[in-house]
Amino acid sequence: MQNGRLVLELPAWAKTFLAAQRGTFASTTERMRLAIELSRRNVTERTGGPFGAAVFETETGRLVAAGVNMVEPAHCSLAHAEMVALALAQQRVGHFDLGADGVARELVTSTEPCAMCLGAIPWSGVRRVLCGARDEDARAIGFDEGTKPADWSGALTSRGIELVCDVLRDEAGAVLRQYAQAGGRIYNGPSVQ
């Protein structure tokens, strides 16, 4: 906490990595590759869990902000990659609604959102969500993704939020498996009380 405000800072490697990104990310594949690389680096740098996310302007492909999972190093259960990316994007845009200025923005996440992140998406103002790995891929290595409505995708669609799943799913899933094989801590598995 700084001056009564919760402050989350990306790891030093992430700041350097993101500063080196030039231009725009024209395709969904390029955008997802960035989110997956963030998740991969978060694992290899040992700075958090195997999840990465970014917010882009949908039309231009301009990167607005990115996030990595920082639950353990930040001692904050809210510090999921999606939550970090959304919060940093909102601060950068200067509004809690990422669509308030008429610019369509999207959330790109290396793994389908958990129950908490899913709950934040409608209020964030993004108009599209791109997912890499699936909920079952995260559960397969032991993460508890929480209880989501059976038709969670329909719930987003009914709010005017487009959902695109399985973008580079194999690559994103490989990062999850790499994390588990390296002995990464599954901090919210089913046995956690």
TIRO-2110 file (N, C-alpha, C; in Angstrom, 1 decimal):
// TIRO-2110
0.9, -1.2, 0.0, N, 1, A
0.0, 0.0, 0.0, CA, 1, A
0.9, 1.2, 0.0, C, 1, A
0.5, 2.2, -0.8, N, 2, A
1.2, 3.5, -0.9, CA, 2, A
0.2, 4.6, -0.8, C, 2, A
0.3, 5.4, 0.2, N, 3, A
-0.7, 6.5, 0.5, CA, 3, A
-2.1, 5.9, 0.4, C, 3, A
-2.4, 4.8, 1.1, N, 4, A
-3.7, 4.2, 1.1, CA, 4, A
-4.2, 3.6, -0.2, C, 4, A
-3.3, 3.5, -1.2, N, 5, A
-3.7, 2.9, -2.5, CA, 5, A
-3.0, 1.6, -2.7, C, 5, A
-3.7, 0.6, -3.2, N, 6, A
-3.0, -0.7, -3.6, CA, 6, A
-2.2, -0.4, -4.8, C, 6, A
-1.0, -0.7, -4.8, N, 7, A
-0.1, -0.5, -5.9, CA, 7, A
0.5, -1.9, -6.3, C, 7, A
0.2, -2.3, -7.6, N, 8, A
0.8, -3.5, -8.1, CA, 8, A
1.8, -3.1, -9.2, C, 8, A
3.0, -3.6, -9.1, N, 9, A
4.0, -3.3, -10.1, CA, 9, A
4.5, -4.6, -10.8, C, 9, A
4.5, -4.5, -12.1, N, 10, A
5.0, -5.7, -12.8, CA, 10, A
6.4, -6.0, -12.4, C, 10, A
6.9, -7.2, -12.5, N, 11, A
8.3, -7.6, -12.3, CA, 11, A
9.2, -6.8, -13.2, C, 11, A
10.4, -6.6, -12.8, N, 12, A
11.4, -5.8, -13.6, CA, 12, A
11.5, -6.4, -15.0, C, 12, A
11.6, -7.7, -15.1, N, 13, A
11.8, -8.3, -16.5, CA, 13, A
10.6, -8.0, -17.4, C, 13, A
9.4, -7.9, -16.8, N, 14, A
8.2, -7.6, -17.6, CA, 14, A
8.2, -6.2, -18.1, C, 14, A
8.6, -5.3, -17.3, N, 15, A
8.7, -3.9, -17.7, CA, 15, A
9.7, -3.7, -18.9, C, 15, A
10.8, -4.4, -18.7, N, 16, A
11.9, -4.4, -19.8, CA, 16, A
11.3, -5.0, -21.1, C, 16, A
10.7, -6.2, -20.9, N, 17, A
10.2, -6.9, -22.1, CA, 17, A
9.1, -6.1, -22.8, C, 17, A
8.2, -5.5, -22.0, N, 18, A
7.1, -4.7, -22.7, CA, 18, A
7.6, -3.4, -23.3, C, 18, A
8.7, -2.8, -22.7, N, 19, A
9.2, -1.6, -23.3, CA, 19, A
9.9, -1.9, -24.6, C, 19, A
10.3, -3.1, -24.8, N, 20, A
11.0, -3.5, -26.1, CA, 20, A
10.0, -3.9, -27.2, C, 20, A
8.7, -4.0, -26.8, N, 21, A
7.7, -4.3, -27.9, CA, 21, A
7.4, -3.1, -28.7, C, 21, A
7.5, -3.2, -30.0, N, 22, A
7.3, -2.1, -30.9, CA, 22, A
6.1, -2.3, -31.8, C, 22, A
5.5, -1.2, -32.2, N, 23, A
4.4, -1.3, -33.2, CA, 23, A
3.1, -1.9, -32.6, C, 23, A
2.3, -2.4, -33.5, N, 24, A
1.0, -2.9, -33.1, CA, 24, A
1.0, -4.4, -33.3, C, 24, A
0.0, -5.0, -32.8, N, 25, A
-0.2, -6.5, -32.9, CA, 25, A
-1.5, -6.6, -33.7, C, 25, A
-1.2, -6.8, -35.0, N, 26, A
-2.3, -6.8, -36.0, CA, 26, A
-3.3, -8.0, -35.9, C, 26, A
-2.8, -9.1, -35.5, N, 27, A
-3.7, -10.3, -35.5, CA, 27, A
-3.9, -10.8, -34.1, C, 27, A
-5.0, -11.6, -34.0, N, 28, A
-5.3, -12.3, -32.7, CA, 28, A
-4.1, -13.2, -32.3, C, 28, A
-3.5, -13.8, -33.3, N, 29, A
-2.4, -14.7, -33.0, CA, 29, A
-1.2, -14.0, -32.4, C, 29, A
-0.9, -12.8, -33.0, N, 30, A
0.2, -12.0, -32.4, CA, 30, A
-0.1, -11.5, -31.0, C, 30, A
-1.4, -11.2, -30.8, N, 31, A
-1.8, -10.7, -29.4, CA, 31, A
-1.7, -11.8, -28.4, C, 31, A
-2.2, -13.0, -28.8, N, 32, A
-2.1, -14.2, -27.9, CA, 32, A
-0.6, -14.6, -27.7, C, 32, A
0.2, -14.5, -28.7, N, 33, A
1.6, -14.9, -28.5, CA, 33, A
2.2, -14.0, -27.4, C, 33, A
1.9, -12.7, -27.4, N, 34, A
2.4, -11.9, -26.3, CA, 34, A
1.9, -12.3, -25.0, C, 34, A
0.6, -12.6, -24.8, N, 35, A
0.1, -13.1, -23.5, CA, 35, A
0.8, -14.4, -23.1, C, 35, A
1.0, -15.3, -24.0, N, 36, A
1.6, -16.6, -23.7, CA, 36, A
3.1, -16.4, -23.4, C, 36, A
3.8, -15.5, -24.1, N, 37, A
5.2, -15.2, -23.7, CA, 37, A
5.3, -14.6, -22.3, C, 37, A
4.3, -13.8, -22.0, N, 38, A
4.3, -13.2, -20.6, CA, 38, A
4.1, -14.3, -19.6, C, 38, A
3.3, -15.3, -19.9, N, 39, A
3.1, -16.4, -18.9, CA, 39, A
4.3, -17.3, -18.8, C, 39, A
4.9, -17.5, -20.0, N, 40, A
6.1, -18.3, -20.0, CA, 40, A
7.3, -17.7, -19.2, C, 40, A
7.5, -16.4, -19.5, N, 41, A
8.5, -15.7, -18.8, CA, 41, A
8.3, -15.6, -17.3, C, 41, A
7.0, -15.5, -16.9, N, 42, A
6.7, -15.4, -15.5, CA, 42, A
7.1, -16.7, -14.8, C, 42, A
7.0, -17.8, -15.5, N, 43, A
7.4, -19.1, -15.0, CA, 43, A
8.9, -19.2, -15.0, C, 43, A
9.6, -18.9, -16.1, N, 44, A
11.1, -19.1, -16.1, CA, 44, A
11.8, -18.1, -15.2, C, 44, A
11.2, -16.9, -15.0, N, 45, A
11.8, -15.9, -14.1, CA, 45, A
11.4, -16.1, -12.6, C, 45, A
10.5, -17.1, -12.4, N, 46, A
10.0, -17.4, -11.1, CA, 46, A
9.4, -16.2, -10.3, C, 46, A
8.5, -15.5, -11.1, N, 47, A
7.9, -14.3, -10.5, CA, 47, A
6.4, -14.4, -10.3, C, 47, A
5.9, -15.6, -10.4, N, 48, A
4.5, -15.9, -10.2, CA, 48, A
4.0, -17.1, -11.0, C, 48, A
2.7, -17.2, -11.0, N, 49, A
2.0, -18.3, -11.7, CA, 49, A
2.1, -18.2, -13.2, C, 49, A
1.6, -19.3, -13.9, N, 50, A
1.8, -19.5, -15.3, CA, 50, A
0.7, -18.8, -16.1, C, 50, A
0.4, -17.5, -15.9, N, 51, A
-0.7, -16.9, -16.5, CA, 51, A
-0.2, -15.5, -17.0, C, 51, A
-0.6, -15.1, -18.2, N, 52, A
-0.3, -13.8, -18.7, CA, 52, A
-1.5, -13.2, -19.4, C, 52, A
-1.7, -11.9, -19.5, N, 53, A
-2.8, -11.3, -20.1, CA, 53, A
-2.4, -9.9, -20.6, C, 53, A
-3.2, -9.4, -21.6, N, 54, A
-2.9, -8.0, -22.1, CA, 54, A
-4.2, -7.4, -22.6, C, 54, A
-4.3, -6.1, -22.5, N, 55, A
-5.4, -5.3, -23.1, CA, 55, A
-4.9, -4.6, -24.3, C, 55, A
-5.6, -4.8, -25.4, N, 56, A
-5.3, -4.1, -26.7, CA, 56, A
-6.5, -3.3, -27.1, C, 56, A
-6.2, -2.3, -28.0, N, 57, A
-7.2, -1.6, -28.7, CA, 57, A
-7.6, -2.6, -29.8, C, 57, A
-8.8, -2.9, -30.0, N, 58, A
-9.3, -3.9, -30.9, CA, 58, A
-9.0, -3.6, -32.3, C, 58, A
-9.3, -2.4, -32.7, N, 59, A
-9.1, -2.0, -34.1, CA, 59, A
-7.6, -1.8, -34.5, C, 59, A
-6.9, -1.1, -33.7, N, 60, A
-5.5, -0.8, -34.1, CA, 60, A
-4.5, -1.9, -33.7, C, 60, A
-4.8, -2.7, -32.7, N, 61, A
-3.9, -3.7, -32.2, CA, 61, A
-2.8, -3.1, -31.2, C, 61, A
-3.0, -1.8, -30.8, N, 62, A
-2.1, -1.1, -29.9, CA, 62, A
-2.2, -1.8, -28.5, C, 62, A
-1.1, -2.1, -27.9, N, 63, A
-1.0, -2.6, -26.6, CA, 63, A
-1.3, -1.5, -25.6, C, 63, A
-2.3, -1.7, -24.7, N, 64, A
-2.6, -0.7, -23.7, CA, 64, A
-1.9, -1.0, -22.4, C, 64, A
-2.0, -2.2, -22.0, N, 65, A
-1.3, -2.7, -20.7, CA, 65, A
-1.3, -4.2, -20.7, C, 65, A
-0.4, -4.7, -19.9, N, 66, A
-0.3, -6.2, -19.8, CA, 66, A
-0.1, -6.5, -18.3, C, 66, A
-0.4, -7.8, -18.0, N, 67, A
-0.3, -8.3, -16.6, CA, 67, A
0.2, -9.7, -16.6, C, 67, A
0.8, -10.1, -15.5, N, 68, A
1.2, -11.5, -15.2, CA, 68, A
0.6, -11.8, -13.9, C, 68, A
0.5, -13.1, -13.6, N, 69, A
0.0, -13.5, -12.3, CA, 69, A
1.1, -13.2, -11.2, C, 69, A
0.6, -12.5, -10.2, N, 70, A
1.5, -12.0, -9.1, CA, 70, A
0.9, -12.3, -7.8, C, 70, A
0.1, -13.3, -7.7, N, 71, A
-0.6, -13.6, -6.4, CA, 71, A
0.4, -13.8, -5.3, C, 71, A
1.3, -14.7, -5.5, N, 72, A
2.2, -15.0, -4.4, CA, 72, A
3.2, -13.9, -4.1, C, 72, A
3.9, -13.3, -5.1, N, 73, A
4.9, -12.3, -4.7, CA, 73, A
4.2, -11.0, -4.2, C, 73, A
3.0, -10.7, -4.6, N, 74, A
2.3, -9.5, -4.2, CA, 74, A
1.5, -9.8, -2.9, C, 74, A
1.4, -11.1, -2.5, N, 75, A
0.6, -11.4, -1.3, CA, 75, A
-0.8, -10.9, -1.5, C, 75, A
-1.4, -11.1, -2.7, N, 76, A
-2.7, -10.5, -3.0, CA, 76, A
-3.4, -11.5, -3.9, C, 76, A
-4.5, -12.1, -3.4, N, 77, A
-5.3, -13.0, -4.2, CA, 77, A
-5.9, -12.4, -5.4, C, 77, A
-6.0, -11.1, -5.5, N, 78, A
-6.6, -10.4, -6.6, CA, 78, A
-5.7, -10.3, -7.8, C, 78, A
-4.4, -10.6, -7.6, N, 79, A
-3.3, -10.3, -8.6, CA, 79, A
-3.2, -11.3, -9.6, C, 79, A
-4.4, -11.7, -10.2, N, 80, A
-4.3, -12.6, -11.4, CA, 80, A
-3.9, -11.8, -12.6, C, 80, A
-3.4, -12.4, -13.6, N, 81, A
-2.9, -11.7, -14.8, CA, 81, A
-4.0, -10.8, -15.4, C, 81, A
-5.2, -11.3, -15.5, N, 82, A
-6.3, -10.5, -16.1, CA, 82, A
-6.6, -9.3, -15.3, C, 82, A
-6.7, -9.5, -14.0, N, 83, A
-7.0, -8.4, -13.1, CA, 83, A
-5.9, -7.3, -13.1, C, 83, A
-4.6, -7.7, -13.2, N, 84, A
-3.5, -6.8, -13.3, CA, 84, A
-3.6, -6.0, -14.6, C, 84, A
-3.8, -6.8, -15.7, N, 85, A
-3.8, -6.1, -17.0, CA, 85, A
-5.0, -5.1, -17.1, C, 85, A
-6.2, -5.5, -16.6, N, 86, A
-7.3, -4.6, -16.6, CA, 86, A
-7.1, -3.4, -15.8, C, 86, A
-6.6, -3.6, -14.6, N, 87, A
-6.3, -2.4, -13.7, CA, 87, A
-5.3, -1.5, -14.3, C, 87, A
-4.2, -2.0, -14.8, N, 88, A
-3.2, -1.1, -15.4, CA, 88, A
-3.7, -0.4, -16.6, C, 88, A
-4.6, -1.1, -17.4, N, 89, A
-5.2, -0.5, -18.6, CA, 89, A
-6.1, 0.7, -18.2, C, 89, A
-6.9, 0.4, -17.1, N, 90, A
-7.8, 1.4, -16.7, CA, 90, A
-7.1, 2.7, -16.2, C, 90, A
-6.0, 2.4, -15.5, N, 91, A
-5.2, 3.5, -15.0, CA, 91, A
-4.6, 4.3, -16.1, C, 91, A
-4.1, 3.6, -17.1, N, 92, A
-3.5, 4.2, -18.3, CA, 92, A
-4.5, 5.0, -19.1, C, 92, A
-5.7, 4.5, -19.3, N, 93, A
-6.8, 5.2, -20.0, CA, 93, A
-7.4, 6.3, -19.2, C, 93, A
-7.3, 6.2, -17.8, N, 94, A
-7.9, 7.2, -17.0, CA, 94, A
-9.3, 7.0, -16.7, C, 94, A
-9.8, 5.8, -16.8, N, 95, A
-11.3, 5.6, -16.5, CA, 95, A
-11.5, 4.1, -16.2, C, 95, A
-12.4, 3.8, -15.3, N, 96, A
-12.7, 2.4, -14.9, CA, 96, A
-13.4, 1.7, -16.0, C, 96, A
-14.0, 2.4, -17.0, N, 97, A
-14.6, 1.7, -18.1, CA, 97, A
-13.7, 1.8, -19.4, C, 97, A
-13.2, 0.7, -19.8, N, 98, A
-12.2, 0.7, -20.9, CA, 98, A
-12.9, 1.1, -22.2, C, 98, A
-14.2, 1.2, -22.3, N, 99, A
-14.8, 1.6, -23.5, CA, 99, A
-15.5, 3.0, -23.4, C, 99, A
-15.3, 3.7, -22.3, N, 100, A
-16.0, 5.0, -22.1, CA, 100, A
-15.6, 6.0, -23.1, C, 100, A
-14.4, 5.9, -23.7, N, 101, A
-13.9, 7.0, -24.6, CA, 101, A
-14.2, 6.6, -26.1, C, 101, A
-15.1, 5.6, -26.2, N, 102, A
-15.5, 5.2, -27.6, CA, 102, A
-14.5, 4.3, -28.3, C, 102, A
-13.4, 3.9, -27.7, N, 103, A
-12.4, 3.0, -28.3, CA, 103, A
-12.7, 1.6, -27.8, C, 103, A
-12.9, 0.7, -28.7, N, 104, A
-13.1, -0.7, -28.3, CA, 104, A
-11.8, -1.4, -27.9, C, 104, A
-11.8, -2.0, -26.8, N, 105, A
-10.6, -2.7, -26.3, CA, 105, A
-11.0, -4.2, -26.0, C, 105, A
-9.9, -5.0, -26.0, N, 106, A
-10.1, -6.4, -25.7, CA, 106, A
-9.1, -6.9, -24.7, C, 106, A
-9.5, -8.0, -24.0, N, 107, A
-8.6, -8.7, -23.1, CA, 107, A
-8.2, -10.0, -23.7, C, 107, A
-6.9, -10.2, -23.8, N, 108, A
-6.3, -11.4, -24.3, CA, 108, A
-5.6, -12.1, -23.1, C, 108, A
-6.0, -13.3, -22.9, N, 109, A
-5.5, -14.0, -21.7, CA, 109, A
-5.0, -15.4, -22.1, C, 109, A
-3.9, -15.8, -21.5, N, 110, A
-3.3, -17.1, -21.9, CA, 110, A
-4.1, -18.3, -21.5, C, 110, A
-5.0, -18.1, -20.5, N, 111, A
-5.9, -19.2, -20.0, CA, 111, A
-7.2, -18.6, -19.8, C, 111, A
-8.2, -19.3, -20.1, N, 112, A
-9.6, -18.9, -19.9, CA, 112, A
-9.8, -18.3, -18.5, C, 112, A
-10.6, -17.2, -18.3, N, 113, A
-10.6, -16.6, -17.0, CA, 113, A
-11.3, -17.5, -15.9, C, 113, A
-10.7, -17.4, -14.7, N, 114, A
-11.3, -18.1, -13.6, CA, 114, A
-12.6, -17.4, -13.2, C, 114, A
-13.3, -17.8, -12.1, N, 115, A
-14.5, -17.2, -11.7, CA, 115, A
-14.4, -15.8, -11.3, C, 115, A
-13.3, -15.4, -10.6, N, 116, A
-13.1, -14.0, -10.2, CA, 116, A
-12.9, -13.1, -11.4, C, 116, A
-12.0, -13.5, -12.3, N, 117, A
-11.7, -12.7, -13.5, CA, 117, A
-12.9, -12.6, -14.4, C, 117, A
-13.6, -13.7, -14.5, N, 118, A
-14.9, -13.7, -15.3, CA, 118, A
-15.8, -12.6, -14.8, C, 118, A
-15.9, -12.5, -13.4, N, 119, A
-16.8, -11.5, -12.8, CA, 119, A
-16.4, -10.1, -13.1, C, 119, A
-15.1, -9.9, -13.3, N, 120, A
-14.6, -8.5, -13.5, CA, 120, A
-14.8, -8.1, -14.9, C, 120, A
-14.8, -9.0, -15.9, N, 121, A
-14.8, -8.6, -17.3, CA, 121, A
-16.0, -7.7, -17.7, C, 121, A
-17.2, -8.0, -17.3, N, 122, A
-18.3, -7.1, -17.8, CA, 122, A
-18.2, -5.7, -17.3, C, 122, A
-17.6, -5.5, -16.1, N, 123, A
-17.5, -4.1, -15.6, CA, 123, A
-16.2, -3.4, -16.1, C, 123, A
-15.3, -4.2, -16.7, N, 124, A
-14.1, -3.6, -17.2, CA, 124, A
-14.3, -2.7, -18.4, C, 124, A
-15.3, -3.0, -19.2, N, 125, A
-15.5, -2.2, -20.4, CA, 125, A
-14.9, -2.8, -21.7, C, 125, A
-14.3, -4.0, -21.6, N, 126, A
-13.7, -4.6, -22.8, CA, 126, A
-14.9, -5.1, -23.6, C, 126, A
-14.7, -5.2, -24.9, N, 127, A
-15.8, -5.7, -25.8, CA, 127, A
-15.5, -7.0, -26.4, C, 127, A
-14.3, -7.6, -26.2, N, 128, A
-13.9, -8.9, -26.7, CA, 128, A
-12.9, -9.5, -25.7, C, 128, A
-13.0, -10.8, -25.6, N, 129, A
-12.0, -11.6, -24.8, CA, 129, A
-11.5, -12.7, -25.7, C, 129, A
-10.2, -12.9, -25.7, N, 130, A
-9.5, -14.0, -26.4, CA, 130, A
-8.9, -14.8, -25.4, C, 130, A
-9.1, -16.1, -25.4, N, 131, A
-8.5, -17.1, -24.5, CA, 131, A
-7.7, -18.1, -25.2, C, 131, A
-6.6, -18.5, -24.5, N, 132, A
-5.7, -19.5, -25.0, CA, 132, A
-6.1, -20.9, -24.5, C, 132, A
-5.4, -21.3, -23.4, N, 133, A
-5.8, -22.6, -22.7, CA, 133, A
-7.2, -22.5, -22.1, C, 133, A
-7.7, -23.7, -21.9, N, 134, A
-9.1, -23.8, -21.3, CA, 134, A
-9.0, -24.0, -19.8, C, 134, A
-10.1, -23.7, -19.2, N, 135, A
-10.3, -24.0, -17.8, CA, 135, A
-9.8, -25.4, -17.4, C, 135, A
-10.2, -26.4, -18.2, N, 136, A
-9.8, -27.8, -17.9, CA, 136, A
-8.3, -28.0, -18.0, C, 136, A
-7.6, -27.2, -18.8, N, 137, A
-6.1, -27.2, -18.9, CA, 137, A
-5.5, -26.8, -17.6, C, 137, A
-6.0, -25.7, -17.0, N, 138, A
-5.6, -25.2, -15.7, CA, 138, A
-5.9, -26.2, -14.6, C, 138, A
-7.1, -26.8, -14.6, N, 139, A
-7.5, -27.7, -13.6, CA, 139, A
-6.7, -29.0, -13.7, C, 139, A
-6.2, -29.4, -14.9, N, 140, A
-5.5, -30.6, -15.1, CA, 140, A
-4.1, -30.6, -14.3, C, 140, A
-3.6, -29.4, -14.1, N, 141, A
-2.4, -29.3, -13.3, CA, 141, A
-2.6, -29.0, -11.9, C, 141, A
-3.9, -28.8, -11.5, N, 142, A
-4.3, -28.7, -10.1, CA, 142, A
-4.9, -27.4, -9.6, C, 142, A
-4.9, -26.4, -10.5, N, 143, A
-5.5, -25.1, -10.1, CA, 143, A
-7.0, -25.2, -10.0, C, 143, A
-7.6, -24.5, -9.0, N, 144, A
-9.0, -24.5, -8.8, CA, 144, A
-9.5, -23.2, -9.4, C, 144, A
-10.2, -23.2, -10.5, N, 145, A
-10.7, -22.0, -11.2, CA, 145, A
-12.0, -21.5, -10.7, C, 145, A
-12.5, -22.0, -9.7, N, 146, A
-13.8, -21.5, -9.1, CA, 146, A
-15.0, -22.0, -9.9, C, 146, A
-16.1, -21.7, -9.4, N, 147, A
-17.4, -22.1, -10.0, CA, 147, A
-17.9, -21.0, -10.9, C, 147, A
-18.0, -21.4, -12.2, N, 148, A
-18.5, -20.4, -13.2, CA, 148, A
-19.9, -20.9, -13.6, C, 148, A
-20.7, -20.0, -14.1, N, 149, A
-22.0, -20.5, -14.7, CA, 149, A
-21.8, -21.4, -15.8, C, 149, A
-22.7, -22.4, -16.0, N, 150, A
-22.5, -23.4, -17.1, CA, 150, A
-22.4, -22.7, -18.4, C, 150, A
-23.2, -21.6, -18.6, N, 151, A
-23.1, -20.9, -19.9, CA, 151, A
-22.4, -19.6, -19.7, C, 151, A
-21.2, -19.6, -19.2, N, 152, A
-20.5, -18.3, -18.9, CA, 152, A
-20.2, -17.6, -20.2, C, 152, A
-20.0, -18.3, -21.3, N, 153, A
-19.7, -17.7, -22.5, CA, 153, A
-21.0, -17.0, -23.1, C, 153, A
-22.1, -17.6, -22.9, N, 154, A
-23.4, -17.0, -23.3, CA, 154, A
-23.7, -15.7, -22.4, C, 154, A
-23.3, -15.8, -21.2, N, 155, A
-23.5, -14.6, -20.3, CA, 155, A
-22.7, -13.4, -20.8, C, 155, A
-21.4, -13.7, -21.3, N, 156, A
-20.6, -12.6, -21.8, CA, 156, A
-21.3, -12.1, -23.1, C, 156, A
-21.6, -13.0, -24.0, N, 157, A
-22.2, -12.6, -25.3, CA, 157, A
-23.5, -11.8, -25.1, C, 157, A
-24.3, -12.2, -24.1, N, 158, A
-25.6, -11.4, -23.8, CA, 158, A
-25.3, -10.0, -23.4, C, 158, A
-24.1, -9.7, -22.9, N, 159, A
-23.7, -8.4, -22.5, CA, 159, A
-22.9, -7.7, -23.6, C, 159, A
-22.9, -8.3, -24.8, N, 160, A
-22.2, -7.6, -25.9, CA, 160, A
-20.7, -7.8, -26.0, C, 160, A
-20.2, -8.8, -25.3, N, 161, A
-18.8, -9.1, -25.2, CA, 161, A
-18.5, -10.4, -26.0, C, 161, A
-17.8, -10.2, -27.1, N, 162, A
-17.4, -11.3, -28.0, CA, 162, A
-16.4, -12.2, -27.3, C, 162, A
-16.5, -13.5, -27.4, N, 163, A
-15.5, -14.4, -26.8, CA, 163, A
-15.0, -15.3, -27.9, C, 163, A
-13.6, -15.4, -27.9, N, 164, A
-12.9, -16.3, -28.9, CA, 164, A
-12.0, -17.2, -28.1, C, 164, A
-12.3, -18.5, -28.1, N, 165, A
-11.5, -19.4, -27.3, CA, 165, A
-10.6, -20.3, -28.2, C, 165, A
-9.6, -20.9, -27.5, N, 166, A
-8.7, -21.8, -28.1, CA, 166, A
-7.7, -21.2, -29.1, C, 166, A
-7.4, -19.9, -28.9, N, 167, A
-6.4, -19.2, -29.7, CA, 167, A
-5.0, -19.7, -29.2, C, 167, A
-4.3, -20.5, -30.0, N, 168, A
-3.0, -21.1, -29.6, CA, 168, A
-3.1, -21.9, -28.3, C, 168, A
-4.2, -22.6, -28.2, N, 169, A
-4.4, -23.4, -27.0, CA, 169, A
-3.3, -24.3, -26.6, C, 169, A
-2.7, -25.0, -27.6, N, 170, A
-1.6, -26.0, -27.3, CA, 170, A
-0.4, -25.2, -26.7, C, 170, A
0.0, -24.1, -27.3, N, 171, A
1.1, -23.3, -26.8, CA, 171, A
0.8, -22.8, -25.4, C, 171, A
-0.4, -22.3, -25.1, N, 172, A
-0.7, -21.8, -23.8, CA, 172, A
-0.8, -23.0, -22.8, C, 172, A
-1.3, -24.1, -23.2, N, 173, A
-1.4, -25.3, -22.3, CA, 173, A
0.0, -25.8, -22.0, C, 173, A
1.0, -25.7, -22.9, N, 174, A
2.3, -26.1, -22.7, CA, 174, A
3.0, -25.4, -21.5, C, 174, A
2.7, -24.1, -21.4, N, 175, A
3.2, -23.3, -20.3, CA, 175, A
2.7, -23.8, -19.0, C, 175, A
1.4, -24.1, -18.9, N, 176, A
0.8, -24.6, -17.7, CA, 176, A
1.5, -25.9, -17.3, C, 176, A
1.7, -26.8, -18.3, N, 177, A
2.4, -28.1, -18.0, CA, 177, A
3.9, -27.9, -17.6, C, 177, A
4.5, -26.9, -18.2, N, 178, A
5.9, -26.6, -17.9, CA, 178, A
6.0, -26.1, -16.4, C, 178, A
5.1, -25.3, -16.0, N, 179, A
5.0, -24.8, -14.6, CA, 179, A
4.9, -26.0, -13.6, C, 179, A
3.9, -26.9, -13.9, N, 180, A
3.7, -28.1, -13.1, CA, 180, A
4.9, -29.0, -13.0, C, 180, A
5.5, -29.2, -14.2, N, 181, A
6.7, -30.1, -14.2, CA, 181, A
7.9, -29.5, -13.5, C, 181, A
8.0, -28.2, -13.5, N, 182, A
9.1, -27.5, -12.8, CA, 182, A
8.8, -27.4, -11.3, C, 182, A
7.7, -27.9, -10.8, N, 183, A
7.4, -27.9, -9.4, CA, 183, A
6.8, -26.6, -8.9, C, 183, A
6.2, -25.8, -9.9, N, 184, A
5.5, -24.6, -9.5, CA, 184, A
4.4, -24.8, -8.5, C, 184, A
4.3, -23.9, -7.6, N, 185, A
3.3, -24.1, -6.5, CA, 185, A
1.9, -23.8, -7.0, C, 185, A
1.0, -24.8, -6.8, N, 186, A
-0.4, -24.7, -7.1, CA, 186, A
-1.0, -24.1, -5.8, C, 186, A
-1.1, -22.8, -5.8, N, 187, A
-1.5, -22.1, -4.5, CA, 187, A
-3.0, -22.1, -4.2, C, 187, A
-3.8, -22.4, -5.1, N, 188, A
-5.3, -22.5, -4.8, CA, 188, A
-5.9, -23.7, -5.3, C, 188, A
-5.2, -24.8, -5.1, N, 189, A
-5.7, -26.1, -5.5, CA, 189, A
-6.9, -26.6, -4.7, C, 189, A
-7.6, -27.6, -5.1, N, 190, A
-8.7, -28.1, -4.3, CA, 190, A
-8.5, -28.4, -2.9, C, 190, A
-7.3, -28.7, -2.5, N, 191, A
-7.0, -29.1, -1.1, CA, 191, A
-6.7, -27.9, -0.2, C, 191, A
-6.6, -26.7, -0.8, N, 192, A
-6.4, -25.5, 0.0, CA, 192, A
-7.6, -25.1, 0.8, C, 192, A
-7.5, -24.9, 2.0, N, 193, A
-8.6, -24.5, 2.9, CA, 193, A
-8.7, -23.0, 3.1, C, 193, A
END
